[in-house]
Amino acid sequence: MLTIGEFSRLGRVSPRMLRHYDALGLLCPEAVGENGYRYYRQEQLERLLRIRRLQDYGFPLAQVGQLLRLSDEELLPHLHRRRLDAHYEVYLMQERLREMEADILRMEGIPMPEEKYPVTVMPDPEQTVFGIRRTTPVAKFHDLFQELRREIAQRGLKQTGPIQMLYHSEEFDYENADVEVQAVVEPGPGATQKPAYAACAAVIHKGPYEGLPGAYEALAAWMAQHPEYRICGPAIDRYLNDPDNTPPEELSTGVLFPIEKV
């Protein structure tokens, strides 16, 4: 048996933290002497190391107790989700650093680095798509994508290109957005043709979808500088990779404004 001091030294955890783990029921001493001294088995170091590892991964202690009861197979989805969350946290910190560095350069009178969202004018060809159009709150967009995938599977359609979101609303409304989710597919039941656009003002957003407003701001600024164009169709978010299998900072999203000369 190890005293709490010896167990603390081997596990590199303070006795105070060990008492906290005990109070939470995460790691209880094997025995408590009449004098109140706590004693641990050496084998309990394995559980201590697992607790510390889960903490280091960013799981709160309130959740660690539940995770300790899981098998590796059951724990795996939680680790996948936490890994994606950690990638997103790194991305956010990188974005804050980029903004700080840009402000510092501006204040010091140093030329700014290359623009984050260079705008390209490009055609958008006709596409065979299967789509679902709904008026729905922004918070329900994820449900709409899930419905699209179910319908594609039920109809036996073969997806041949990216999924995209078209914004049909005349004005932006968080609660009642008129949107259409589409997948590029081979011709089949329910498939239609999305029209071609001769020109679109387009940017590529790299990173989590939460950063997309920056891409829209860049396109809005470009439109303000090019009054010879007007928007002639719904804005399009084109998701160029799969969010279920791609870390958030590696996501690529094309944002397109169909335009025509005034």
C-alpha positions as CSV (number, residue, x, y, z in Angstrom):
1,M,0.0,0.0,0.0
2,L,1.1,3.5,-0.7
3,T,0.6,6.6,1.4
4,I,-1.2,9.5,-0.2
5,G,2.2,11.3,-0.4
6,E,3.9,8.3,-2.2
7,F,0.9,7.9,-4.5
8,S,1.0,11.7,-5.2
9,R,4.6,11.6,-6.0
10,L,4.4,8.6,-8.4
11,G,1.3,10.0,-10.2
12,R,2.6,13.6,-10.2
13,V,-0.7,14.8,-8.7
14,S,-1.0,16.9,-5.5
15,P,-2.6,15.3,-2.4
16,R,-5.2,18.1,-2.6
17,M,-6.3,17.0,-6.1
18,L,-6.4,13.3,-4.9
19,R,-8.8,14.3,-2.2
20,H,-10.9,16.2,-4.7
21,Y,-11.0,13.0,-6.9
22,D,-12.1,11.1,-3.9
23,A,-14.9,13.6,-3.1
24,L,-16.1,13.2,-6.7
25,G,-16.0,9.4,-6.5
26,L,-13.4,9.3,-9.4
27,L,-10.6,7.7,-7.4
28,C,-11.1,6.6,-3.8
29,P,-8.3,5.4,-1.5
30,E,-8.2,1.6,-0.9
31,A,-8.2,2.2,2.8
32,V,-8.3,5.1,5.4
33,G,-6.5,4.5,8.7
34,E,-7.9,5.4,12.1
35,N,-5.6,8.4,12.0
36,G,-7.3,9.6,8.8
37,Y,-4.4,8.7,6.5
38,R,-5.3,7.5,3.1
39,Y,-3.7,4.5,1.4
40,Y,-3.7,3.5,-2.2
41,R,-2.8,0.4,-4.1
42,Q,-0.1,0.8,-6.7
43,E,-2.4,-0.7,-9.3
44,Q,-4.7,2.4,-8.9
45,L,-2.0,4.5,-10.7
46,E,-3.5,3.2,-13.9
47,R,-6.9,4.7,-13.1
48,L,-5.2,7.9,-12.0
49,L,-3.3,8.2,-15.3
50,R,-6.5,7.7,-17.3
51,I,-8.3,10.4,-15.3
52,R,-5.4,12.8,-16.0
53,R,-5.3,11.9,-19.7
54,L,-9.0,12.6,-20.1
55,Q,-8.6,15.9,-18.3
56,D,-5.7,16.8,-20.5
57,Y,-7.9,16.1,-23.5
58,G,-10.3,18.8,-22.3
59,F,-13.1,16.7,-20.8
60,P,-14.5,18.3,-17.6
61,L,-14.3,16.3,-14.4
62,A,-18.1,16.1,-14.3
63,Q,-17.9,14.0,-17.5
64,V,-14.7,12.0,-16.7
65,G,-16.5,9.8,-14.2
66,Q,-19.0,8.7,-17.0
67,L,-16.2,8.2,-19.5
68,L,-14.2,6.0,-17.1
69,R,-17.0,3.4,-17.1
70,L,-16.9,3.0,-20.9
71,S,-15.0,0.4,-22.9
72,D,-12.6,1.6,-25.6
73,E,-15.2,1.0,-28.3
74,E,-17.7,3.1,-26.4
75,L,-15.2,5.8,-25.6
76,L,-14.0,6.2,-29.2
77,P,-16.9,8.4,-30.5
78,H,-16.4,10.8,-27.5
79,L,-12.7,11.1,-28.4
80,H,-13.5,11.7,-32.1
81,R,-15.9,14.5,-31.1
82,R,-13.4,16.0,-28.6
83,R,-10.7,15.9,-31.2
84,L,-12.9,17.9,-33.6
85,D,-13.7,20.4,-30.8
86,A,-10.0,20.8,-30.0
87,H,-9.3,21.5,-33.7
88,Y,-12.0,24.2,-33.7
89,E,-10.5,25.8,-30.5
90,V,-7.1,25.9,-32.2
91,Y,-8.7,27.5,-35.2
92,L,-10.4,30.2,-33.1
93,M,-7.2,31.0,-31.4
94,Q,-5.3,31.2,-34.7
95,E,-8.1,33.6,-36.0
96,R,-7.7,35.8,-32.9
97,L,-4.0,35.9,-33.4
98,R,-4.3,36.7,-37.0
99,E,-6.7,39.6,-36.2
100,M,-4.3,40.9,-33.5
101,E,-1.3,40.7,-35.9
102,A,-3.2,42.5,-38.6
103,D,-4.1,45.3,-36.1
104,I,-0.5,45.5,-34.9
105,L,0.8,45.8,-38.5
106,R,-1.8,48.5,-39.3
107,M,-0.9,50.5,-36.2
108,E,2.8,50.2,-37.0
109,G,2.3,51.3,-40.6
110,I,3.5,48.0,-42.1
111,P,1.9,46.9,-45.4
112,M,-0.9,44.3,-44.8
113,P,-0.5,40.7,-45.8
114,E,-2.4,39.2,-48.8
115,E,-6.1,39.4,-48.5
116,K,-7.8,36.5,-46.9
117,Y,-10.8,36.4,-49.3
118,P,-9.7,37.2,-52.8
119,V,-12.9,37.4,-55.0
120,T,-13.0,35.6,-58.3
121,V,-15.6,36.1,-61.0
122,M,-16.4,32.7,-62.5
123,P,-19.2,30.9,-64.3
124,D,-21.3,28.3,-62.5
125,P,-22.5,25.5,-64.8
126,E,-25.8,23.8,-64.9
127,Q,-26.1,20.9,-62.5
128,T,-28.3,17.9,-62.0
129,V,-29.4,18.1,-58.4
130,F,-31.8,16.7,-55.9
131,G,-33.0,19.4,-53.5
132,I,-35.4,20.1,-50.6
133,R,-36.7,23.6,-50.0
134,R,-38.0,24.7,-46.7
135,T,-38.8,27.9,-44.6
136,T,-37.0,27.1,-41.4
137,P,-35.0,28.6,-38.5
138,V,-31.2,28.8,-38.9
139,A,-30.9,26.5,-35.9
140,K,-32.7,23.7,-37.9
141,F,-30.4,23.8,-40.9
142,H,-28.6,20.6,-39.7
143,D,-32.0,18.7,-39.6
144,L,-32.5,19.8,-43.3
145,F,-29.2,18.3,-44.3
146,Q,-30.1,15.0,-42.5
147,E,-33.5,15.0,-44.4
148,L,-31.7,15.5,-47.7
149,R,-29.4,12.5,-47.1
150,R,-32.3,10.3,-46.1
151,E,-34.2,11.2,-49.2
152,I,-31.2,10.6,-51.5
153,A,-30.8,7.1,-49.9
154,Q,-34.5,6.3,-50.2
155,R,-34.7,7.3,-53.8
156,G,-31.5,5.3,-54.7
157,L,-29.8,8.4,-56.1
158,K,-26.1,8.5,-56.6
159,Q,-24.4,11.7,-55.4
160,T,-21.7,12.9,-57.8
161,G,-20.8,16.3,-56.4
162,P,-21.0,18.5,-53.3
163,I,-23.9,19.4,-51.1
164,Q,-24.9,23.1,-51.2
165,M,-27.3,25.6,-49.6
166,L,-29.2,28.2,-51.6
167,Y,-30.7,31.2,-49.8
168,H,-33.9,32.2,-51.5
169,S,-35.1,34.8,-48.9
170,E,-35.3,38.4,-50.0
171,E,-34.0,39.4,-46.6
172,F,-32.0,37.6,-43.9
173,D,-34.2,36.1,-41.2
174,Y,-32.9,33.8,-38.5
175,E,-36.3,32.4,-37.7
176,N,-37.8,32.0,-41.1
177,A,-35.1,31.4,-43.7
178,D,-36.3,30.3,-47.2
179,V,-33.5,27.9,-48.0
180,E,-32.9,24.9,-50.3
181,V,-30.4,22.2,-49.7
182,Q,-29.2,20.4,-52.8
183,A,-26.8,17.6,-53.6
184,V,-25.3,17.1,-57.1
185,V,-26.6,13.7,-58.3
186,E,-26.9,11.5,-61.4
187,P,-30.3,11.8,-63.1
188,G,-32.9,9.9,-61.2
189,P,-36.2,10.1,-59.3
190,G,-36.9,13.7,-58.2
191,A,-33.7,15.1,-59.7
192,T,-33.9,18.6,-61.3
193,Q,-31.6,21.0,-63.1
194,K,-30.1,23.9,-61.3
195,P,-29.6,26.6,-63.9
196,A,-26.3,27.9,-65.0
197,Y,-25.0,31.3,-64.1
198,A,-22.8,33.2,-66.6
199,A,-20.9,34.8,-63.7
200,C,-20.6,34.5,-60.0
201,A,-18.6,36.5,-57.5
202,A,-17.0,33.8,-55.4
203,V,-14.6,33.2,-52.5
204,I,-13.4,30.2,-50.7
205,H,-13.7,30.0,-46.9
206,K,-11.2,27.8,-45.1
207,G,-12.2,26.7,-41.6
208,P,-15.3,26.1,-39.5
209,Y,-18.7,27.2,-40.8
210,E,-19.0,29.7,-37.9
211,G,-16.4,31.8,-39.8
212,L,-18.6,32.1,-43.0
213,P,-19.8,35.6,-42.1
214,G,-16.3,36.8,-42.9
215,A,-16.6,35.5,-46.5
216,Y,-20.0,37.2,-46.9
217,E,-18.5,40.5,-45.6
218,A,-15.7,40.2,-48.3
219,L,-18.3,39.6,-51.0
220,A,-20.5,42.5,-49.8
221,A,-17.4,44.8,-49.8
222,W,-16.6,43.6,-53.4
223,M,-20.2,44.3,-54.5
224,A,-19.9,47.8,-52.9
225,Q,-16.8,48.5,-55.0
226,H,-18.3,47.1,-58.2
227,P,-21.7,48.9,-58.7
228,E,-21.7,47.8,-62.4
229,Y,-22.9,44.3,-61.1
230,R,-26.1,43.3,-59.4
231,I,-27.0,40.0,-57.8
232,C,-29.3,37.9,-60.0
233,G,-29.8,34.7,-58.1
234,P,-29.7,33.1,-54.6
235,A,-26.5,33.1,-52.7
236,I,-24.9,29.7,-52.5
237,D,-22.8,27.9,-49.9
238,R,-21.1,25.0,-51.5
239,Y,-19.6,22.5,-49.0
240,L,-16.5,21.1,-50.7
241,N,-15.7,18.4,-48.1
242,D,-17.5,16.3,-45.5
243,P,-17.8,17.9,-42.0
244,D,-18.2,14.4,-40.5
245,N,-14.8,13.4,-41.6
246,T,-12.9,16.7,-41.8
247,P,-11.3,18.7,-38.9
248,P,-13.1,22.1,-38.7
249,E,-10.0,24.1,-39.6
250,E,-9.6,22.0,-42.8
251,L,-13.2,22.6,-44.1
252,S,-13.5,24.3,-47.4
253,T,-16.7,26.2,-48.4
254,G,-17.3,28.1,-51.6
255,V,-19.6,31.1,-51.3
256,L,-21.0,32.3,-54.6
257,F,-23.2,35.4,-55.5
258,P,-24.7,35.0,-59.0
259,I,-24.2,38.4,-60.7
260,E,-24.9,40.2,-64.0
261,K,-24.0,43.5,-65.5
262,V,-26.5,46.3,-64.7
